[in-house]
Amino acid sequence: MLRIAVCDDDKEFAGEMESCLKEFEPLFQVDVYYGGEALLASGIQYDFLFLDIDMGGMSGIDTARMLRRKNKKAKIIYVTAYEDFREHAFGVHAFAYLLKPVSRERIQEILKEAISYQAEEEPETLLRFETEEGLWEVEGKAILFFEYQNRKIRIVTLKGERWMRGSITRLSERMEPFGFSMPHKSFVVNLYHIKRMKGYEIVLTDGSIIPLSQKKSAQFREYFTKWLASQI
């Protein structure tokens, strides 16, 4: 499960950030802090941190410097009203620097990019799903495909199958940073497991055949080609 911290002394804005991040993925752990001191005192190793700069007490820059002593991998994203601290942000290896006001769409876009980078750095990241049998954690590369069927989503993996409820389109957006794409309105496929494409069929490494819709064919093939190039 991915862990996210929001640290901002503006309680209203921090609440909006929490709502925005949970809207992107309800199963993420999102914790809110109103100062750098409280964040550091938690001792939690977060994957992503959204920090303000001026928080009354310890600044967002000093907070990040302290965090970096124990957590080198976390993606730090500054969301601030101050434009003059970009150089300091680079000093703590910030992933992004956003100026307020910032839209929910932009926040979610940056998070999506950060997840994509993390997935490349840590390919065995465990993904979490709320299935009919309960919470299920599985490695991204173990997933073959998702299929929307009878208002449910079938998760097909190298370790078996599970069912869950939800939107296949929203799932596709969630899984894109991990190397998944949507070749058909009812399927989301793991690009890592594509063995070959022939006509309007996709053959996976386990022999499964996934339909490739005529409408999505050109776009999907182009996306897959770019993905292959990025793996070299």
C-alpha positions in Angstrom: 0.0 0.0 0.0 1.3 3.4 -0.9 1.7 5.9 2.0 1.2 9.6 1.4 1.7 12.5 3.8 0.2 16.0 3.5 2.0 18.7 5.6 0.5 22.2 5.5 -0.5 24.6 8.4 -3.6 25.7 6.4 -6.1 23.2 7.7 -8.6 23.9 5.0 -6.1 23.4 2.2 -4.7 20.3 3.9 -8.2 18.8 4.0 -8.8 19.6 0.3 -5.5 17.9 -0.5 -6.5 14.8 1.5 -9.8 14.7 -0.3 -8.1 15.1 -3.7 -5.6 12.2 -3.0 -8.2 9.8 -1.7 -10.4 10.6 -4.7 -7.5 9.4 -6.9 -7.2 6.2 -5.0 -9.3 5.4 -1.9 -7.0 2.6 -0.7 -4.0 4.9 -0.4 -2.9 5.7 3.2 -3.2 9.5 3.4 -2.1 11.2 6.7 -2.4 14.9 7.3 0.0 17.0 9.5 -0.1 20.7 10.2 3.6 21.2 10.9 6.9 19.7 10.0 7.6 18.8 13.7 4.5 16.6 13.8 5.4 14.9 10.6 8.9 14.1 11.8 7.6 12.9 15.1 5.4 10.3 13.4 8.5 8.3 12.3 6.5 6.9 9.4 8.4 6.2 6.1 6.2 7.7 3.4 6.3 7.1 -0.3 5.1 10.5 -1.3 5.1 13.8 0.7 3.2 17.0 -0.2 4.8 19.8 1.7 4.2 23.5 2.2 7.2 25.8 2.6 6.1 28.3 5.3 4.3 26.5 8.1 4.9 28.8 11.0 7.4 26.6 12.8 9.8 24.3 10.9 9.9 25.2 7.2 9.1 22.6 4.5 12.7 22.8 3.4 14.1 22.0 6.8 11.5 19.3 7.3 12.6 17.7 4.0 16.3 17.9 5.0 15.5 16.0 8.2 13.4 13.4 6.4 16.1 12.8 3.9 18.4 11.5 6.6 16.2 8.4 7.0 14.3 8.3 3.7 16.2 8.8 0.5 13.6 7.4 -1.8 10.4 9.3 -0.9 9.0 11.6 -3.6 8.7 15.1 -2.2 6.2 17.5 -3.9 6.1 21.1 -2.7 2.7 22.9 -2.9 3.3 26.4 -1.9 2.5 30.1 -2.5 6.2 31.0 -2.5 8.1 31.0 -5.8 11.5 31.8 -4.5 12.4 28.5 -2.9 12.8 26.4 -6.0 16.6 26.2 -5.6 16.3 25.1 -2.0 13.8 22.4 -3.2 16.3 21.0 -5.6 18.7 20.7 -2.7 16.5 18.1 -1.1 15.8 16.4 -4.5 12.1 17.4 -4.7 10.1 15.7 -7.4 8.0 18.7 -8.2 7.3 22.3 -7.2 3.7 23.5 -7.5 2.5 27.0 -6.9 -0.8 27.7 -5.2 -3.6 27.9 -6.3 -3.3 24.5 -7.9 -6.1 22.4 -9.4 -7.1 18.9 -8.2 -6.4 17.7 -11.7 -2.8 19.0 -11.5 -2.2 17.4 -8.1 -3.5 14.0 -9.4 -1.4 14.3 -12.6 1.8 14.9 -10.5 0.9 12.0 -8.2 0.4 9.8 -11.2 3.8 10.8 -12.6 5.5 10.1 -9.2 3.9 6.7 -9.0 5.2 5.9 -12.5 8.7 6.8 -11.5 8.5 4.8 -8.3 7.2 1.8 -10.2 10.3 1.9 -12.5 12.6 2.2 -9.5 10.8 -0.5 -7.5 9.1 -2.9 -9.9 8.0 -5.2 -7.2 5.7 -2.6 -5.6 2.7 -4.4 -4.0 -0.6 -3.2 -5.3 -3.7 -3.4 -3.1 -7.3 -4.2 -4.2 -10.6 -4.4 -2.3 -11.9 -7.7 -3.6 -14.9 -9.7 -2.7 -12.7 -11.8 -0.4 -11.2 -8.8 1.3 -8.1 -6.7 0.8 -5.6 -8.4 -1.5 -2.0 -7.4 -2.2 -0.2 -8.6 -5.3 2.9 -7.6 -7.2 2.2 -5.6 -10.3 4.1 -8.0 -12.6 2.1 -10.9 -11.4 -1.1 -9.4 -12.8 -2.0 -10.5 -16.4 -5.1 -8.5 -17.0 -8.4 -7.2 -15.7 -11.8 -8.0 -17.3 -15.0 -6.1 -16.8 -17.8 -8.7 -16.7 -21.4 -8.5 -15.3 -20.7 -5.2 -13.5 -17.7 -6.7 -11.8 -14.0 -6.7 -12.5 -12.1 -10.0 -12.7 -8.4 -9.8 -11.7 -6.4 -12.5 -13.4 -2.9 -13.0 -12.1 -0.1 -15.7 -12.1 -1.3 -16.5 -8.6 -5.0 -16.9 -9.3 -8.1 -14.8 -9.7 -10.2 -12.5 -7.6 -13.3 -10.4 -8.2 -14.0 -6.8 -7.2 -16.4 -4.0 -8.0 -15.6 -0.7 -9.6 -15.1 1.2 -12.9 -12.8 -0.5 -15.5 -12.0 3.0 -16.9 -11.0 4.4 -13.5 -9.0 1.2 -12.9 -7.2 1.7 -16.2 -6.2 5.2 -15.1 -5.0 3.9 -11.8 -2.9 1.1 -13.4 -1.3 3.1 -16.2 1.7 4.2 -14.2 2.4 0.5 -13.5 2.6 -0.4 -17.2 -1.1 -1.3 -18.0 -3.3 -0.1 -20.8 -6.8 -0.6 -22.2 -7.0 -2.3 -25.6 -10.8 -2.9 -25.3 -13.6 -1.3 -23.3 -13.8 -4.4 -21.1 -10.1 -5.2 -20.6 -7.0 -3.6 -19.0 -3.8 -5.6 -19.9 -0.3 -5.7 -18.4 2.0 -4.6 -21.2 4.8 -6.7 -19.6 2.9 -9.9 -20.4 2.1 -9.2 -24.1 3.8 -11.9 -26.2 2.5 -10.8 -29.6 -0.3 -9.0 -31.4 -2.0 -10.4 -34.4 -4.9 -8.6 -36.1 -7.3 -7.7 -33.4 -6.0 -10.2 -30.8 -3.4 -9.8 -28.1 -1.7 -13.0 -26.9 -0.2 -13.0 -23.4 2.7 -14.9 -22.0 0.3 -17.4 -20.3 -1.6 -18.0 -23.6 -4.6 -15.8 -22.7 -6.1 -14.0 -25.7 -7.3 -10.5 -25.2 -9.5 -8.7 -27.8 -8.1 -5.5 -29.4 -10.9 -3.3 -30.5 -10.7 -1.7 -33.9 -11.4 1.7 -32.5 -8.5 1.5 -30.0 -6.1 -0.5 -32.2 -3.9 2.3 -33.6 -3.6 4.2 -30.3 -2.9 1.0 -28.3 -0.2 -0.2 -30.7 1.5 3.2 -30.6 1.3 3.2 -26.8 2.8 -0.3 -26.6 5.6 0.6 -29.0 6.6 3.6 -26.8 6.4 1.5 -23.7 8.7 -1.1 -25.2 11.2 1.6 -26.1 11.1 2.9 -22.6 12.1 -0.5 -21.3 15.4 -0.6 -23.2 
